[in-house]
Amino acid sequence: MPRWESDAQGRLERAALDLFETQGFERTSVAQIARTAGLTERSFYRYFPDKREVLFAGDELETHLVARVEAADRSLPPIEALLAALGTADEVFRPREFLLRRVKVIAANPALAERDLIKLADIADALARALERRGVEPGKARFVIDVAIAVARRATSRWLAEPDAAFSELVAQAVAELCEAVEPVEPPAAR
């Protein structure tokens, strides 16, 4: 086996996902993942600290979103800067097929679901700091992030289910749904 093979990280990710799907996360070992990818365990640990991180490695999305928020026009309200950034997230998304498979594997394992929430919290923290650097008060920044995450979840689940939909349009659609849901309602007439 050659010492330096191309796309070792990608091969490890694909091998892990295949094994997690066929035999489950708990029953899959690092040695199996490495062997399936045609690599050694030592090679695995060059890319990932443990087998969970095969599904969570990288900070491309966080880096992308923070950069977009920081580059947004300073006159934009915080929610608009954040939603504009979210609308471009598909620029760094992994291929849809990989993400669909990943979602199923995560949903089937509580430890992975917990790790997914931790990763989301890390992204939220980074975005809150980006909003704070724009002068947004910390409590308000966290509130705006929480609302934006709800929008992003709605848009992402639709994007995964609707291959022809543009992510930015789905973000806008989720925002419209949110606005409709929180629109003031007339109190019932007194009887």
N, C-alpha and C positions, 0 to 999 in steps of 0.2 A: 504494500500500500504506500503510495507516495506520501512524503512527510507533509507537504502543504497542498491540500486539495481545495479547489475553489468552492465557495459558498458553503463552507463547513457549518456556519451558524444556521443558515437556511435549511440545510439537510437535517441538522439536529432538531430544529423546530418541526419540520414535516414528519420526521420519524417519531418524535414524541407524540404529536397529535394523532398519528395513525395508531400508535400503541395505546394511548389513552382511550381512543374510541373503541378499539377492539377488545382490550382486556381490562380497561379501567385505570384510573390514575393511581390508586393505591397499589395495584398489582404490577405496576410498571416500575422497573428499576432504572437507574442512571446507566448501568452497564448495558441493559437491553436497548436503551435509546441510542447510546453510542455505537453499539454493534450494528443496529439496524441502519444507522447513518453511515456505516463503514469507517467509523472513527474509534478512538480509544476513550476511556473514561477521563483520562487526563485532558484530552481535547475538549470534552464536554465542559469540564470545570474552567477552561480558559474563557468560555463564553457565558456560563451560567453558574451561580453559586449553588443552586439546587434545582430539582426537577420542576418545581412550581414556576420558577422564573422563566422557563422555556415559553410559557404562555404570556408572560408579563414583562419581558425584557425590553429595554429601550425606553427612551423618554422623548421620542420624536413628537408625539402629540402634545405633550406638555410644553416642550420647547416652541413648537409652532404656535400654539394658542397664546402663550405668554408674549411672544414676539409680535403677534398680530394685535394684541391688546395694547402693548406698549407703543406700537407704531400708529395706532388709531388717532384720528383727529382729536385733539384735546378738547374741542368744543362738544364732542359727542357725550351724551349722558352715559354713565357707566354701563347700564344694561345694553345700550345700543352698541357700544364698543365691544362688549363681550359677545353679543349675538352675532355681530359682523365677523368676529374671529371664529366663532363656532361654525358659521356658514361655510368656512373654508377648510374645516377639519378633514374632509374627504381627500384633500391633497396629500395627506400623510397616512391615511388609513391603509391597512393591509388589504390584500385582495378579498373581495366579498366572500368567496368560497371558504377561505381560511377563517375568516371572522365568524361565519355561520357555524362551522365545525367547532371553533373555539368556544362559542357561546354555549353550545350543547354540552361540551365537556365540563365547562365551568358550572353549569346548572346542575350537573349530576354529582358534584362533589362539594360539600360544605366548606372544606378547607380552601378550595380554589375560589369559591364564591366570596369567602372572607378576604382573600388576597385581592380579588377584583375590587372590593369596596375600599381596601387600603390604597390601592393604586389610584382610584378615583378621588379619594381624600387627599392624596399627595398632589394631584393635579389641581384640585380645588384650592388647596393651600397656596400653591404657586400663583394661581390666578388671583387670589385675594391679595397677595403681596403686590402683584402687578397693578391691581386697581388702587391699592394704597399708595403706590408710587405716583399714581395719577392724581392723588389728593383726596381719594375717597376714604371716609372715616371707616375704621376696621369693621365695626358692626354692620354698617351698610354694605361694605364690600362683601362680607360673608353672606348677607341676605341676597344680594344680587347674584352671587355665585350659586346659591342654592336654587334660585329660580331658574337660572340658566342651565343648571344640570338637569332639572326636570324637563326643560325644553329639549336638551340634547338627548336625553334618554328616549323621549318620544320620537324624535326625528331619526335617531339611530336605529331603533327597532323597525321603523317603517322602511328606512333605507336598506336594511338587510332583507326585508321581505319584498321590496319592490325594486327589482334590478334596473328598471328604466328611469327611476325617479332621481332627480338631482338633489343632492344633500342640502344645498342652500335653500331650495324650494321647500323641502320638508321642514327645515328649521323655521322658515317663514310661516308655514302652515301650522306648526306647533305653537308658535307665538300667537297667531290669530285665534287658535282654539283656547289658549290661555286667556287672552283678552276677553273672548266671548264668555268664558266660564266665570270670570270675576267681574263682569259688567254689572253695575248696580241694578238691582231688581226693585221694581216698585213694590212697596209694602201692600199687602192685601187690603182692599177697601173695608172700612169698618162696617159692620152689619147692623 
